Amino acid sequence: MNEDEQHSHAQSPQTRPGSVSTENGQVMLDGPDGVAVAMTPEAALETGRRLIAAAEAAAPPATMPATG
């Protein structure tokens, strides 16, 4: 699978957020269609930072909730 194939998605974007929990020192992310990911706390923190940065870049400023 090349990089373009990895970034193309046949499904429509999800409109509901995934569920997140902790279990045995790991962060568990449950998404649509049975997608489940277990991460170390460090990987989850970096993933969270990247998700926020990508969401801010993708969304028009008027649609982003106020933070702080």
Backbone as a chain_set.jsonl record, in Angstrom:
{"seq": "MNEDEQHSHAQSPQTRPGSVSTENGQVMLDGPDGVAVAMTPEAALETGRRLIAAAEAAAPPATMPATG", "coords": {"N": [[0.848, -1.175, 0.0], [0.686, 2.153, -0.958], [1.583, 5.566, 0.02], [-0.456, 7.376, -0.763], [-2.675, 5.681, -0.932], [-2.91, 4.954, 1.722], [-3.814, 7.302, 2.845], [-6.208, 7.813, 1.621], [-9.706, 7.534, 1.951], [-12.405, 5.416, 1.831], [-14.801, 5.644, 3.105], [-17.215, 8.008, 4.405], [-16.312, 10.92, 6.327], [-16.231, 10.562, 9.869], [-18.712, 11.751, 12.103], [-19.097, 11.605, 14.746], [-17.328, 11.58, 17.807], [-14.661, 9.346, 18.832], [-14.589, 6.863, 21.481], [-12.822, 6.995, 24.544], [-10.767, 5.376, 26.896], [-9.077, 4.078, 29.846], [-6.984, 1.302, 30.534], [-5.256, -1.028, 32.338], [-2.928, 0.61, 32.398], [-2.79, 1.499, 29.804], [-3.969, 3.493, 27.049], [-7.066, 3.365, 25.618], [-8.646, 3.526, 22.525], [-11.689, 3.573, 21.046], [-13.304, 3.303, 18.053], [-15.387, 3.807, 15.103], [-17.038, 1.062, 13.406], [-15.877, -1.119, 14.755], [-13.222, -0.461, 15.169], [-10.392, -0.462, 17.145], [-7.872, 0.751, 19.243], [-4.969, 0.379, 21.123], [-2.824, 2.263, 23.118], [0.325, 3.444, 24.414], [0.61, 5.709, 27.202], [2.291, 7.839, 26.414], [2.271, 7.685, 23.586], [-0.429, 8.169, 23.168], [-0.692, 10.808, 24.125], [0.866, 12.228, 22.217], [-0.538, 11.544, 19.898], [-2.975, 12.774, 20.475], [-2.159, 15.492, 20.466], [-1.474, 15.732, 17.772], [-3.944, 15.178, 16.547], [-5.476, 17.38, 17.434], [-4.03, 19.512, 16.266], [-4.369, 18.901, 13.526], [-7.168, 19.025, 13.315], [-7.615, 21.728, 13.905], [-6.327, 22.867, 11.721], [-7.898, 21.936, 9.634], [-10.524, 22.791, 10.073], [-12.744, 25.554, 9.618], [-12.134, 28.682, 11.267], [-14.407, 29.763, 12.615], [-15.895, 27.552, 13.364], [-14.635, 26.236, 15.39], [-14.545, 25.35, 18.84], [-14.273, 27.58, 21.652], [-11.262, 27.735, 23.533], [-9.452, 27.38, 26.625]], "CA": [[0.0, 0.0, 0.0], [1.493, 3.361, -0.99], [1.127, 6.612, 0.948], [-1.751, 7.902, -1.21], [-3.708, 4.711, -0.563], [-3.063, 5.002, 3.169], [-4.514, 8.522, 3.229], [-7.528, 7.911, 1.01], [-10.694, 6.841, 2.765], [-13.604, 5.119, 1.057], [-15.973, 6.019, 3.902], [-17.38, 9.422, 4.737], [-15.723, 11.241, 7.631], [-17.071, 10.337, 11.041], [-19.196, 12.978, 12.745], [-19.125, 11.361, 16.19], [-15.991, 11.291, 18.328], [-14.413, 8.017, 19.383], [-14.61, 6.726, 22.944], [-11.484, 6.802, 25.083], [-10.732, 4.893, 28.279], [-7.782, 3.53, 30.241], [-7.038, -0.078, 31.001], [-3.938, -1.602, 32.601], [-1.868, 1.551, 32.056], [-2.843, 1.831, 28.384], [-5.097, 4.312, 26.624], [-7.845, 2.618, 24.633], [-9.484, 4.344, 21.659], [-12.683, 2.781, 20.315], [-13.905, 4.096, 16.995], [-16.469, 3.189, 14.341], [-16.819, -0.211, 12.706], [-15.045, -2.035, 15.532], [-11.829, -0.032, 15.249], [-9.921, -0.318, 18.517], [-6.43, 0.978, 19.292], [-4.372, 0.506, 22.448], [-1.594, 3.06, 23.039], [0.968, 3.858, 25.652], [0.241, 7.09, 27.508], [3.104, 8.753, 25.61], [1.752, 7.672, 22.217], [-1.746, 8.801, 23.198], [-0.486, 12.25, 24.238], [1.314, 12.751, 20.93], [-1.661, 11.396, 18.971], [-3.909, 13.844, 20.819], [-1.611, 16.755, 19.952], [-1.574, 15.709, 16.313], [-5.362, 15.295, 16.196], [-5.884, 18.766, 17.653], [-3.404, 20.347, 15.233], [-5.011, 18.615, 12.242], [-8.536, 19.534, 13.376], [-7.542, 23.185, 13.807], [-5.944, 23.2, 10.35], [-8.956, 21.535, 8.709], [-11.813, 23.444, 10.354], [-12.785, 27.023, 9.577], [-12.036, 29.216, 12.635], [-15.716, 30.001, 13.244], [-16.515, 26.306, 13.838], [-13.876, 25.68, 16.498], [-14.977, 25.829, 20.158], [-13.317, 28.397, 22.386], [-10.464, 26.973, 24.494], [-8.729, 28.171, 27.603]], "C": [[0.892, 1.237, 0.0], [0.876, 4.439, -0.097], [-0.217, 7.201, 0.544], [-2.886, 6.973, -0.822], [-3.961, 4.732, 0.94], [-3.888, 6.2, 3.598], [-5.868, 8.677, 2.563], [-8.497, 7.046, 1.803], [-11.955, 6.65, 1.947], [-14.86, 5.574, 1.792], [-16.033, 7.529, 4.083], [-16.729, 9.688, 6.09], [-16.723, 10.989, 8.754], [-17.488, 11.675, 11.645], [-19.284, 12.825, 14.26], [-17.718, 11.042, 16.671], [-15.879, 9.844, 18.807], [-14.506, 8.047, 20.896], [-13.208, 6.41, 23.426], [-11.594, 6.356, 26.536], [-9.308, 4.45, 28.597], [-7.982, 2.129, 30.774], [-5.612, -0.594, 31.142], [-2.796, -0.695, 32.141], [-1.804, 1.913, 30.586], [-4.052, 2.719, 28.12], [-5.775, 3.562, 25.482], [-8.728, 3.589, 23.857], [-10.39, 3.411, 20.877], [-13.371, 3.683, 19.319], [-14.999, 3.327, 16.272], [-16.062, 1.847, 13.735], [-15.859, -1.146, 13.429], [-13.578, -1.666, 15.602], [-11.462, 0.155, 16.717], [-8.401, -0.212, 18.493], [-6.011, 1.1, 20.747], [-3.045, 1.235, 22.29], [-0.985, 3.238, 24.412], [0.504, 5.277, 25.956], [1.015, 8.103, 26.652], [2.596, 8.836, 24.174], [0.389, 8.358, 22.155], [-1.622, 10.32, 23.301], [-0.075, 12.853, 22.899], [0.213, 12.639, 19.882], [-2.692, 12.494, 19.214], [-3.446, 15.196, 20.295], [-1.773, 16.836, 18.436], [-3.02, 15.831, 15.843], [-5.849, 16.741, 16.346], [-5.309, 19.67, 16.574], [-4.079, 20.138, 13.875], [-6.438, 19.154, 12.213], [-8.543, 21.051, 13.246], [-7.184, 23.623, 12.396], [-7.088, 22.94, 9.368], [-10.241, 22.338, 8.868], [-11.709, 24.952, 10.189], [-12.786, 27.572, 11.009], [-13.376, 29.396, 13.336], [-16.347, 28.741, 13.808], [-15.796, 25.705, 15.036], [-14.381, 26.238, 17.826], [-13.878, 26.653, 20.818], [-12.571, 27.518, 23.376], [-9.848, 27.94, 25.499], [-9.601, 28.688, 28.628]], "O": [[1.764, 1.366, 0.859], [-0.203, 4.256, 0.466], [-1.04, 7.5, 1.408], [-3.954, 7.437, -0.423], [-5.095, 4.549, 1.384], [-4.59, 6.135, 4.607], [-6.615, 9.592, 2.908], [-8.145, 5.961, 2.267], [-12.514, 7.615, 1.427], [-15.877, 5.859, 1.16], [-15.032, 8.23, 3.934], [-16.607, 8.777, 6.909], [-17.926, 11.19, 8.583], [-16.697, 12.618, 11.689], [-19.519, 13.8, 14.974], [-16.991, 10.306, 16.005], [-16.878, 9.206, 19.141], [-14.503, 9.112, 21.514], [-12.485, 5.644, 22.79], [-12.401, 6.88, 27.304], [-8.44, 4.446, 27.724], [-9.005, 1.81, 31.381], [-4.849, -0.596, 30.176], [-1.816, -1.167, 31.564], [-0.856, 2.571, 30.158], [-5.029, 2.7, 28.869], [-5.131, 3.176, 24.506], [-9.467, 4.376, 24.447], [-9.913, 2.556, 20.13], [-13.952, 4.704, 19.687], [-15.484, 2.312, 16.772], [-14.877, 1.554, 13.579], [-15.109, -1.884, 12.79], [-12.762, -2.472, 16.05], [-12.159, 0.861, 17.446], [-7.724, -0.983, 17.812], [-6.627, 1.838, 21.516], [-2.232, 0.878, 21.437], [-1.672, 3.19, 25.432], [0.049, 5.98, 25.054], [0.452, 9.108, 26.217], [2.499, 9.925, 23.607], [0.091, 9.055, 21.186], [-2.364, 11.045, 22.639], [-0.614, 13.882, 22.493], [0.047, 13.542, 19.063], [-3.22, 13.076, 18.267], [-4.24, 15.96, 19.746], [-2.159, 17.871, 17.893], [-3.296, 16.51, 14.853], [-6.553, 17.257, 15.477], [-6.025, 20.507, 16.024], [-4.33, 21.104, 13.154], [-6.873, 19.686, 11.192], [-9.392, 21.605, 12.548], [-7.684, 24.642, 11.921], [-7.225, 23.655, 8.375], [-10.967, 22.542, 7.896], [-10.709, 25.558, 10.573], [-13.397, 26.962, 11.887], [-13.462, 29.196, 14.548], [-17.244, 28.83, 14.645], [-16.297, 24.757, 15.64], [-14.62, 27.439, 17.946], [-12.692, 26.439, 20.565], [-13.174, 26.643, 23.998], [-9.74, 29.142, 25.255], [-9.143, 29.382, 29.536]]}, "num_chains": 1, "name": "protein.A"}
